């Protein structure tokens, strides 16, 4: 019984984790922020207008706070 319960709980845990998975944006140049090219690789529907909307401070890069805010605002799919 314990093995069955453990197996069921493991499957449920894995399913819940997959439901909460977020799109990974890769910082290919290692500068700590994401360019429009890096964002487009993760989000193929990224447009210049959407990128500018997410880039709140206007520095031409998306930082972790801007990315999180965009996700929370529903601008980007998780």
BALUMBA-606823 format. One record per atom (N, C-alpha, C, O): residue number from 1; residue in three letters; atom name; y, z, x. Coordinates in nm, 3 decimals. Atoms other than C-alpha are relative to their C-alpha. Last residue first. Example, Ala and Ser with C-alpha at 12.3 -4.5 7.8 and 13.67 -1.06 7.14 Angstrom:
pos: 2 code: SER site: N py: -0.119 pz: -0.006 px: -0.082
pos: 2 code: SER site: CA py: -0.106 pz: 0.714 px: 1.367
pos: 2 code: SER site: C py: 0.109 pz: 0.073 px: -0.077
pos: 2 code: SER site: O py: 0.220 pz: 0.090 px: -0.026
pos: 1 code: ALA site: N py: -0.119 pz: 0.000 px: 0.089
pos: 1 code: ALA site: CA py: -0.450 pz: 0.780 px: 1.230
pos: 1 code: ALA site: C py: 0.120 pz: 0.000 px: 0.090
pos: 1 code: ALA site: O py: 0.118 pz: 0.066 px: 0.194
// end
This chain:
pos: 78 code: UNK site: N py: 0.059 pz: -0.096 px: -0.094
pos: 78 code: UNK site: CA py: 3.144 pz: -1.852 px: 0.425
pos: 78 code: UNK site: C py: -0.097 pz: -0.066 px: 0.086
pos: 78 code: UNK site: O py: -0.157 pz: -0.001 px: 0.172
pos: 77 code: UNK site: N py: 0.128 pz: -0.052 px: 0.045
pos: 77 code: UNK site: CA py: 3.325 pz: -2.143 px: 0.269
pos: 77 code: UNK site: C py: -0.053 pz: 0.096 px: 0.106
pos: 77 code: UNK site: O py: -0.030 pz: 0.077 px: 0.226
pos: 76 code: UNK site: N py: 0.118 pz: 0.050 px: -0.070
pos: 76 code: UNK site: CA py: 3.680 pz: -2.176 px: 0.387
pos: 76 code: UNK site: C py: -0.125 pz: 0.059 px: -0.064
pos: 76 code: UNK site: O py: -0.125 pz: 0.175 px: -0.105
pos: 75 code: UNK site: N py: -0.038 pz: 0.130 px: -0.055
pos: 75 code: UNK site: CA py: 4.006 pz: -2.140 px: 0.195
pos: 75 code: UNK site: C py: -0.116 pz: -0.067 px: 0.071
pos: 75 code: UNK site: O py: -0.122 pz: -0.190 px: 0.081
pos: 74 code: UNK site: N py: 0.078 pz: 0.108 px: 0.059
pos: 74 code: UNK site: CA py: 3.849 pz: -1.867 px: -0.017
pos: 74 code: UNK site: C py: 0.040 pz: -0.137 px: 0.049
pos: 74 code: UNK site: O py: 0.001 pz: -0.238 px: -0.010
pos: 73 code: UNK site: N py: -0.083 pz: 0.069 px: 0.099
pos: 73 code: UNK site: CA py: 4.124 pz: -1.616 px: 0.062
pos: 73 code: UNK site: C py: -0.075 pz: -0.114 px: -0.067
pos: 73 code: UNK site: O py: -0.023 pz: -0.175 px: -0.160
pos: 72 code: UNK site: N py: -0.027 pz: -0.096 px: 0.108
pos: 72 code: UNK site: CA py: 3.871 pz: -1.390 px: 0.240
pos: 72 code: UNK site: C py: 0.082 pz: -0.065 px: -0.113
pos: 72 code: UNK site: O py: 0.064 pz: -0.030 px: -0.230
pos: 71 code: UNK site: N py: 0.125 pz: -0.022 px: 0.072
pos: 71 code: UNK site: CA py: 3.746 pz: -1.684 px: 0.447
pos: 71 code: UNK site: C py: 0.023 pz: 0.092 px: -0.120
pos: 71 code: UNK site: O py: -0.027 pz: 0.066 px: -0.229
pos: 70 code: UNK site: N py: 0.029 pz: 0.125 px: 0.071
pos: 70 code: UNK site: CA py: 4.100 pz: -1.785 px: 0.544
pos: 70 code: UNK site: C py: -0.129 pz: 0.013 px: -0.081
pos: 70 code: UNK site: O py: -0.137 pz: -0.036 px: -0.194
pos: 69 code: UNK site: N py: -0.091 pz: 0.007 px: 0.115
pos: 69 code: UNK site: CA py: 4.181 pz: -1.423 px: 0.632
pos: 69 code: UNK site: C py: -0.028 pz: -0.125 px: -0.083
pos: 69 code: UNK site: O py: -0.027 pz: -0.120 px: -0.206
pos: 68 code: UNK site: N py: 0.046 pz: -0.097 px: 0.099
pos: 68 code: UNK site: CA py: 3.874 pz: -1.403 px: 0.856
pos: 68 code: UNK site: C py: 0.087 pz: -0.004 px: -0.125
pos: 68 code: UNK site: O py: 0.034 pz: 0.001 px: -0.237
pos: 67 code: UNK site: N py: 0.126 pz: 0.050 px: 0.054
pos: 67 code: UNK site: CA py: 3.970 pz: -1.723 px: 1.038
pos: 67 code: UNK site: C py: -0.052 pz: 0.094 px: -0.110
pos: 67 code: UNK site: O py: -0.093 pz: 0.048 px: -0.217
pos: 66 code: UNK site: N py: -0.032 pz: 0.112 px: 0.090
pos: 66 code: UNK site: CA py: 4.330 pz: -1.609 px: 1.080
pos: 66 code: UNK site: C py: -0.127 pz: -0.056 px: -0.065
pos: 66 code: UNK site: O py: -0.126 pz: -0.091 px: -0.183
pos: 65 code: UNK site: N py: -0.066 pz: -0.056 px: 0.119
pos: 65 code: UNK site: CA py: 4.216 pz: -1.274 px: 1.220
pos: 65 code: UNK site: C py: 0.034 pz: -0.110 px: -0.100
pos: 65 code: UNK site: O py: 0.016 pz: -0.092 px: -0.221
pos: 64 code: UNK site: N py: 0.099 pz: -0.068 px: 0.083
pos: 64 code: UNK site: CA py: 3.969 pz: -1.440 px: 1.460
pos: 64 code: UNK site: C py: 0.061 pz: 0.056 px: -0.129
pos: 64 code: UNK site: O py: -0.001 pz: 0.049 px: -0.235
pos: 63 code: UNK site: N py: 0.058 pz: -0.119 px: -0.063
pos: 63 code: UNK site: CA py: 4.229 pz: -1.681 px: 1.598
pos: 63 code: UNK site: C py: -0.093 pz: 0.069 px: -0.100
pos: 63 code: UNK site: O py: -0.102 pz: 0.028 px: -0.215
pos: 62 code: UNK site: N py: 0.042 pz: -0.099 px: 0.099
pos: 62 code: UNK site: CA py: 4.291 pz: -2.037 px: 1.482
pos: 62 code: UNK site: C py: -0.059 pz: 0.118 px: 0.075
pos: 62 code: UNK site: O py: -0.153 pz: 0.101 px: 0.152
pos: 61 code: UNK site: N py: 0.134 pz: -0.056 px: -0.019
pos: 61 code: UNK site: CA py: 4.488 pz: -2.251 px: 1.728
pos: 61 code: UNK site: C py: -0.028 pz: 0.100 px: -0.113
pos: 61 code: UNK site: O py: 0.064 pz: 0.161 px: -0.167
pos: 60 code: UNK site: N py: 0.092 pz: 0.110 px: -0.019
pos: 60 code: UNK site: CA py: 4.793 pz: -2.477 px: 1.698
pos: 60 code: UNK site: C py: -0.143 pz: 0.042 px: 0.026
pos: 60 code: UNK site: O py: -0.227 pz: -0.041 px: 0.059
pos: 59 code: UNK site: N py: 0.018 pz: 0.028 px: -0.143
pos: 59 code: UNK site: CA py: 5.035 pz: -2.189 px: 1.755
pos: 59 code: UNK site: C py: -0.099 pz: -0.113 px: 0.029
pos: 59 code: UNK site: O py: -0.128 pz: -0.142 px: 0.145
pos: 58 code: UNK site: N py: -0.046 pz: 0.132 px: -0.042
pos: 58 code: UNK site: CA py: 5.166 pz: -2.193 px: 1.399
pos: 58 code: UNK site: C py: -0.018 pz: -0.035 px: 0.146
pos: 58 code: UNK site: O py: 0.054 pz: -0.120 px: 0.199
pos: 57 code: UNK site: N py: -0.106 pz: -0.017 px: -0.100
pos: 57 code: UNK site: CA py: 5.138 pz: -1.818 px: 1.334
pos: 57 code: UNK site: C py: 0.045 pz: -0.132 px: 0.062
pos: 57 code: UNK site: O py: 0.137 pz: -0.133 px: 0.144
pos: 56 code: UNK site: N py: -0.118 pz: -0.070 px: 0.053
pos: 56 code: UNK site: CA py: 4.953 pz: -1.872 px: 1.005
pos: 56 code: UNK site: C py: 0.112 pz: 0.010 px: 0.103
pos: 56 code: UNK site: O py: 0.229 pz: -0.007 px: 0.069
pos: 55 code: UNK site: N py: -0.070 pz: -0.037 px: -0.124
pos: 55 code: UNK site: CA py: 4.706 pz: -2.129 px: 1.139
pos: 55 code: UNK site: C py: 0.135 pz: 0.063 px: -0.035
pos: 55 code: UNK site: O py: 0.240 pz: 0.001 px: -0.021
pos: 54 code: UNK site: N py: 0.075 pz: -0.113 px: -0.057
pos: 54 code: UNK site: CA py: 4.500 pz: -2.133 px: 0.815
pos: 54 code: UNK site: C py: 0.072 pz: 0.055 px: 0.122
pos: 54 code: UNK site: O py: 0.071 pz: 0.176 px: 0.146
pos: 53 code: UNK site: N py: -0.009 pz: -0.110 px: 0.097
pos: 53 code: UNK site: CA py: 4.756 pz: -2.353 px: 0.635
pos: 53 code: UNK site: C py: -0.069 pz: 0.125 px: 0.055
pos: 53 code: UNK site: O py: -0.020 pz: 0.236 px: 0.035
pos: 52 code: UNK site: N py: -0.135 pz: -0.057 px: -0.009
pos: 52 code: UNK site: CA py: 4.791 pz: -2.573 px: 0.942
pos: 52 code: UNK site: C py: 0.019 pz: 0.117 px: -0.095
pos: 52 code: UNK site: O py: 0.089 pz: 0.213 px: -0.063
pos: 51 code: UNK site: N py: -0.010 pz: -0.068 px: -0.129
pos: 51 code: UNK site: CA py: 4.414 pz: -2.625 px: 0.953
pos: 51 code: UNK site: C py: 0.137 pz: 0.067 px: 0.014
pos: 51 code: UNK site: O py: 0.145 pz: 0.182 px: 0.056
pos: 50 code: UNK site: N py: 0.070 pz: -0.128 px: 0.015
pos: 50 code: UNK site: CA py: 4.412 pz: -2.706 px: 0.582
pos: 50 code: UNK site: C py: 0.008 pz: 0.079 px: 0.129
pos: 50 code: UNK site: O py: 0.029 pz: 0.201 px: 0.126
pos: 49 code: UNK site: N py: -0.078 pz: -0.086 px: 0.089
pos: 49 code: UNK site: CA py: 4.681 pz: -2.972 px: 0.633
pos: 49 code: UNK site: C py: -0.065 pz: 0.137 px: -0.018
pos: 49 code: UNK site: O py: 0.003 pz: 0.240 px: -0.015
pos: 48 code: UNK site: N py: -0.115 pz: -0.049 px: -0.075
pos: 48 code: UNK site: CA py: 4.505 pz: -3.121 px: 0.936
pos: 48 code: UNK site: C py: 0.083 pz: 0.095 px: -0.086
pos: 48 code: UNK site: O py: 0.134 pz: 0.196 px: -0.037
pos: 47 code: UNK site: N py: -0.109 pz: 0.097 px: -0.010
pos: 47 code: UNK site: CA py: 4.187 pz: -3.149 px: 0.732
pos: 47 code: UNK site: C py: 0.112 pz: 0.061 px: 0.084
pos: 47 code: UNK site: O py: 0.114 pz: 0.181 px: 0.107
pos: 46 code: UNK site: N py: -0.128 pz: -0.051 px: -0.050
pos: 46 code: UNK site: CA py: 3.858 pz: -2.963 px: 0.765
pos: 46 code: UNK site: C py: 0.101 pz: -0.114 px: 0.008
pos: 46 code: UNK site: O py: 0.070 pz: -0.222 px: 0.058
pos: 45 code: UNK site: N py: -0.106 pz: 0.035 px: 0.096
pos: 45 code: UNK site: CA py: 3.581 pz: -3.118 px: 0.550
pos: 45 code: UNK site: C py: 0.139 pz: 0.049 px: 0.044
pos: 45 code: UNK site: O py: 0.235 pz: 0.036 px: -0.031
pos: 44 code: UNK site: N py: -0.027 pz: 0.144 px: -0.002
pos: 44 code: UNK site: CA py: 3.337 pz: -3.115 px: 0.844
pos: 44 code: UNK site: C py: 0.110 pz: -0.045 px: -0.096
pos: 44 code: UNK site: O py: 0.169 pz: -0.152 px: -0.076
pos: 43 code: UNK site: N py: -0.040 pz: 0.032 px: 0.137
pos: 43 code: UNK site: CA py: 3.367 pz: -2.734 px: 0.873
pos: 43 code: UNK site: C py: 0.038 pz: -0.149 px: -0.005
pos: 43 code: UNK site: O py: 0.155 pz: -0.182 px: 0.014
pos: 42 code: UNK site: N py: 0.064 pz: -0.099 px: 0.089
pos: 42 code: UNK site: CA py: 3.186 pz: -2.617 px: 1.187
pos: 42 code: UNK site: C py: 0.023 pz: -0.032 px: -0.147
pos: 42 code: UNK site: O py: -0.063 pz: -0.008 px: -0.231
pos: 41 code: UNK site: N py: 0.143 pz: 0.000 px: -0.031
pos: 41 code: UNK site: CA py: 3.264 pz: -2.924 px: 1.402
pos: 41 code: UNK site: C py: -0.076 pz: 0.095 px: -0.092
pos: 41 code: UNK site: O py: -0.189 pz: 0.067 px: -0.132
pos: 40 code: UNK site: N py: 0.059 pz: 0.115 px: 0.068
pos: 40 code: UNK site: CA py: 3.600 pz: -2.955 px: 1.224
pos: 40 code: UNK site: C py: -0.150 pz: -0.010 px: 0.028
pos: 40 code: UNK site: O py: -0.226 pz: -0.054 px: -0.058
pos: 39 code: UNK site: N py: 0.012 pz: -0.034 px: 0.142
pos: 39 code: UNK site: CA py: 3.693 pz: -2.603 px: 1.336
pos: 39 code: UNK site: C py: -0.067 pz: -0.113 px: -0.078
pos: 39 code: UNK site: O py: -0.147 pz: -0.087 px: -0.167
pos: 38 code: UNK site: N py: 0.105 pz: -0.102 px: 0.012
pos: 38 code: UNK site: CA py: 3.617 pz: -2.685 px: 1.699
pos: 38 code: UNK site: C py: -0.021 pz: 0.039 px: -0.147
pos: 38 code: UNK site: O py: -0.134 pz: 0.061 px: -0.190
pos: 37 code: UNK site: N py: 0.128 pz: 0.065 px: -0.030
pos: 37 code: UNK site: CA py: 3.820 pz: -3.006 px: 1.679
pos: 37 code: UNK site: C py: -0.117 pz: 0.098 px: -0.016
pos: 37 code: UNK site: O py: -0.221 pz: 0.063 px: -0.071
pos: 36 code: UNK site: N py: 0.038 pz: 0.077 px: 0.117
pos: 36 code: UNK site: CA py: 4.108 pz: -2.828 px: 1.503
pos: 36 code: UNK site: C py: -0.134 pz: -0.071 px: 0.024
pos: 36 code: UNK site: O py: -0.212 pz: -0.087 px: -0.070
pos: 35 code: UNK site: N py: -0.086 pz: 0.118 px: 0.020
pos: 35 code: UNK site: CA py: 4.113 pz: -2.579 px: 1.787
pos: 35 code: UNK site: C py: -0.043 pz: -0.071 px: -0.127
pos: 35 code: UNK site: O py: -0.144 pz: -0.035 px: -0.189
pos: 34 code: UNK site: N py: 0.065 pz: 0.124 px: 0.040
pos: 34 code: UNK site: CA py: 3.949 pz: -2.237 px: 1.776
pos: 34 code: UNK site: C py: 0.103 pz: -0.109 px: -0.027
pos: 34 code: UNK site: O py: 0.202 pz: -0.088 px: -0.098
pos: 33 code: UNK site: N py: -0.050 pz: 0.049 px: 0.128
pos: 33 code: UNK site: CA py: 4.057 pz: -1.926 px: 1.966
pos: 33 code: UNK site: C py: -0.070 pz: -0.132 px: -0.030
pos: 33 code: UNK site: O py: -0.145 pz: -0.184 px: 0.052
pos: 32 code: UNK site: N py: -0.014 pz: -0.112 px: 0.094
pos: 32 code: UNK site: CA py: 3.917 pz: -1.713 px: 2.249
pos: 32 code: UNK site: C py: 0.058 pz: -0.037 px: -0.135
pos: 32 code: UNK site: O py: 0.073 pz: 0.050 px: -0.221
pos: 31 code: UNK site: N py: -0.135 pz: -0.058 px: -0.008
pos: 31 code: UNK site: CA py: 3.979 pz: -1.971 px: 2.524
pos: 31 code: UNK site: C py: 0.024 pz: 0.113 px: -0.100
pos: 31 code: UNK site: O py: 0.133 pz: 0.170 px: -0.104
pos: 30 code: UNK site: N py: -0.001 pz: -0.138 px: -0.046
pos: 30 code: UNK site: CA py: 3.610 pz: -2.044 px: 2.583
pos: 30 code: UNK site: C py: 0.136 pz: 0.066 px: 0.007
pos: 30 code: UNK site: O py: 0.153 pz: 0.164 px: 0.080
pos: 29 code: UNK site: N py: -0.077 pz: -0.006 px: -0.125
pos: 29 code: UNK site: CA py: 3.639 pz: -2.423 px: 2.561
pos: 29 code: UNK site: C py: 0.018 pz: 0.143 px: 0.050
pos: 29 code: UNK site: O py: 0.077 pz: 0.164 px: 0.156
pos: 28 code: UNK site: N py: 0.060 pz: 0.079 px: -0.108
pos: 28 code: UNK site: CA py: 3.354 pz: -2.457 px: 2.311
pos: 28 code: UNK site: C py: 0.077 pz: 0.005 px: 0.131
pos: 28 code: UNK site: O py: 0.018 pz: -0.012 px: 0.238
pos: 27 code: UNK site: N py: -0.116 pz: 0.014 px: -0.089
pos: 27 code: UNK site: CA py: 3.466 pz: -2.171 px: 2.086
pos: 27 code: UNK site: C py: -0.047 pz: -0.075 px: 0.125
pos: 27 code: UNK site: O py: -0.078 pz: -0.013 px: 0.227
pos: 26 code: UNK site: N py: 0.024 pz: -0.016 px: -0.143
pos: 26 code: UNK site: CA py: 3.190 pz: -2.222 px: 1.830
pos: 26 code: UNK site: C py: 0.127 pz: -0.029 px: 0.080
pos: 26 code: UNK site: O py: 0.192 pz: -0.132 px: 0.063
pos: 25 code: UNK site: N py: -0.093 pz: 0.091 px: -0.066
pos: 25 code: UNK site: CA py: 3.257 pz: -2.161 px: 1.461
pos: 25 code: UNK site: C py: -0.011 pz: 0.027 px: 0.149
pos: 25 code: UNK site: O py: 0.008 pz: 0.140 px: 0.194
pos: 24 code: UNK site: N py: -0.039 pz: -0.037 px: -0.136
pos: 24 code: UNK site: CA py: 2.957 pz: -2.005 px: 1.291
pos: 24 code: UNK site: C py: 0.092 pz: -0.108 px: 0.056
pos: 24 code: UNK site: O py: 0.058 pz: -0.226 px: 0.056
pos: 23 code: UNK site: N py: -0.005 pz: 0.115 px: -0.089
pos: 23 code: UNK site: CA py: 2.935 pz: -2.047 px: 0.916
pos: 23 code: UNK site: C py: 0.050 pz: 0.047 px: 0.136
pos: 23 code: UNK site: O py: 0.148 pz: 0.121 px: 0.145
pos: 22 code: UNK site: N py: -0.126 pz: 0.073 px: -0.005
pos: 22 code: UNK site: CA py: 2.864 pz: -1.712 px: 0.762
pos: 22 code: UNK site: C py: -0.014 pz: -0.119 px: 0.093
pos: 22 code: UNK site: O py: -0.094 pz: -0.119 px: 0.187
pos: 21 code: UNK site: N py: -0.027 pz: 0.069 px: -0.126
pos: 21 code: UNK site: CA py: 2.533 pz: -1.563 px: 0.655
pos: 21 code: UNK site: C py: 0.132 pz: -0.076 px: -0.008
pos: 21 code: UNK site: O py: 0.167 pz: -0.132 px: -0.112
pos: 20 code: UNK site: N py: -0.129 pz: -0.045 px: -0.053
pos: 20 code: UNK site: CA py: 2.547 pz: -1.329 px: 0.355
pos: 20 code: UNK site: C py: 0.035 pz: -0.067 px: 0.132
pos: 20 code: UNK site: O py: 0.133 pz: -0.027 px: 0.196
pos: 19 code: UNK site: N py: -0.102 pz: 0.018 px: 0.102
pos: 19 code: UNK site: CA py: 2.275 pz: -1.500 px: 0.151
pos: 19 code: UNK site: C py: 0.138 pz: 0.038 px: 0.052
pos: 19 code: UNK site: O py: 0.239 pz: -0.012 px: 0.002
pos: 18 code: UNK site: N py: -0.030 pz: 0.142 px: 0.009
pos: 18 code: UNK site: CA py: 2.059 pz: -1.532 px: 0.461
pos: 18 code: UNK site: C py: 0.111 pz: -0.026 px: -0.100
pos: 18 code: UNK site: O py: 0.193 pz: -0.116 px: -0.080
pos: 17 code: UNK site: N py: -0.074 pz: 0.038 px: -0.120
pos: 17 code: UNK site: CA py: 2.077 pz: -1.158 px: 0.520
pos: 17 code: UNK site: C py: 0.040 pz: -0.146 px: -0.004
pos: 17 code: UNK site: O py: 0.151 pz: -0.181 px: 0.036
pos: 16 code: UNK site: N py: -0.136 pz: -0.051 px: 0.017
pos: 16 code: UNK site: CA py: 1.973 pz: -1.085 px: 0.161
pos: 16 code: UNK site: C py: 0.086 pz: -0.039 px: 0.119
pos: 16 code: UNK site: O py: 0.203 pz: -0.073 px: 0.102
pos: 15 code: UNK site: N py: -0.065 pz: 0.082 px: 0.102
pos: 15 code: UNK site: CA py: 1.668 pz: -1.309 px: 0.198
pos: 15 code: UNK site: C py: 0.145 pz: 0.044 px: -0.019
pos: 15 code: UNK site: O py: 0.233 pz: -0.040 px: -0.033
pos: 14 code: UNK site: N py: -0.030 pz: 0.130 px: -0.059
pos: 14 code: UNK site: CA py: 1.571 pz: -1.140 px: 0.524
pos: 14 code: UNK site: C py: 0.072 pz: -0.090 px: -0.099
pos: 14 code: UNK site: O py: 0.164 pz: -0.163 px: -0.060
pos: 13 code: UNK site: N py: -0.106 pz: -0.019 px: -0.098
pos: 13 code: UNK site: CA py: 1.599 pz: -0.795 px: 0.367
pos: 13 code: UNK site: C py: 0.040 pz: -0.133 px: 0.063
pos: 13 code: UNK site: O py: 0.158 pz: -0.160 px: 0.081
pos: 12 code: UNK site: N py: -0.126 pz: -0.019 px: 0.074
pos: 12 code: UNK site: CA py: 1.395 pz: -0.899 px: 0.064
pos: 12 code: UNK site: C py: 0.117 pz: 0.016 px: 0.095
pos: 12 code: UNK site: O py: 0.226 pz: -0.035 px: 0.068
pos: 11 code: UNK site: N py: -0.036 pz: 0.129 px: 0.062
pos: 11 code: UNK site: CA py: 1.120 pz: -1.038 px: 0.288
pos: 11 code: UNK site: C py: 0.132 pz: 0.012 px: -0.074
pos: 11 code: UNK site: O py: 0.218 pz: -0.075 px: -0.063
pos: 10 code: UNK site: N py: -0.041 pz: 0.090 px: -0.108
pos: 10 code: UNK site: CA py: 1.114 pz: -0.720 px: 0.498
pos: 10 code: UNK site: C py: 0.046 pz: -0.134 px: -0.056
pos: 10 code: UNK site: O py: 0.149 pz: -0.187 px: -0.015
pos: 9 code: UNK site: N py: -0.135 pz: -0.040 px: -0.041
pos: 9 code: UNK site: CA py: 1.106 pz: -0.499 px: 0.189
pos: 9 code: UNK site: C py: 0.053 pz: -0.089 px: 0.112
pos: 9 code: UNK site: O py: 0.172 pz: -0.119 px: 0.115
pos: 8 code: UNK site: N py: -0.093 pz: 0.035 px: 0.108
pos: 8 code: UNK site: CA py: 0.808 pz: -0.691 px: 0.053
pos: 8 code: UNK site: C py: 0.143 pz: 0.034 px: 0.039
pos: 8 code: UNK site: O py: 0.233 pz: -0.046 px: 0.018
pos: 7 code: UNK site: N py: -0.012 pz: 0.146 px: 0.002
pos: 7 code: UNK site: CA py: 0.621 pz: -0.670 px: 0.384
pos: 7 code: UNK site: C py: 0.100 pz: -0.044 px: -0.105
pos: 7 code: UNK site: O py: 0.183 pz: -0.132 px: -0.079
pos: 6 code: UNK site: N py: -0.077 pz: 0.039 px: -0.118
pos: 6 code: UNK site: CA py: 0.688 pz: -0.296 px: 0.415
pos: 6 code: UNK site: C py: 0.023 pz: -0.151 px: 0.003
pos: 6 code: UNK site: O py: 0.133 pz: -0.197 px: 0.034
pos: 5 code: UNK site: N py: -0.139 pz: -0.040 px: 0.025
pos: 5 code: UNK site: CA py: 0.568 pz: -0.238 px: 0.061
pos: 5 code: UNK site: C py: 0.089 pz: -0.041 px: 0.116
pos: 5 code: UNK site: O py: 0.200 pz: -0.090 px: 0.095
pos: 4 code: UNK site: N py: -0.052 pz: 0.091 px: 0.102
pos: 4 code: UNK site: CA py: 0.250 pz: -0.434 px: 0.129
pos: 4 code: UNK site: C py: 0.146 pz: 0.029 px: -0.028
pos: 4 code: UNK site: O py: 0.228 pz: -0.062 px: -0.037
pos: 3 code: UNK site: N py: -0.020 pz: 0.129 px: -0.063
pos: 3 code: UNK site: CA py: 0.186 pz: -0.247 px: 0.454
pos: 3 code: UNK site: C py: 0.058 pz: -0.101 px: -0.098
pos: 3 code: UNK site: O py: 0.143 pz: -0.182 px: -0.062
pos: 2 code: UNK site: N py: -0.116 pz: -0.009 px: -0.087
pos: 2 code: UNK site: CA py: 0.241 pz: 0.088 px: 0.280
pos: 2 code: UNK site: C py: 0.029 pz: -0.135 px: 0.067
pos: 2 code: UNK site: O py: 0.145 pz: -0.174 px: 0.078
pos: 1 code: UNK site: N py: -0.120 pz: 0.000 px: 0.082
pos: 1 code: UNK site: CA py: 0.000 pz: 0.000 px: 0.000
pos: 1 code: UNK site: C py: 0.127 pz: 0.000 px: 0.087
pos: 1 code: UNK site: O py: 0.223 pz: -0.070 px: 0.057
// end
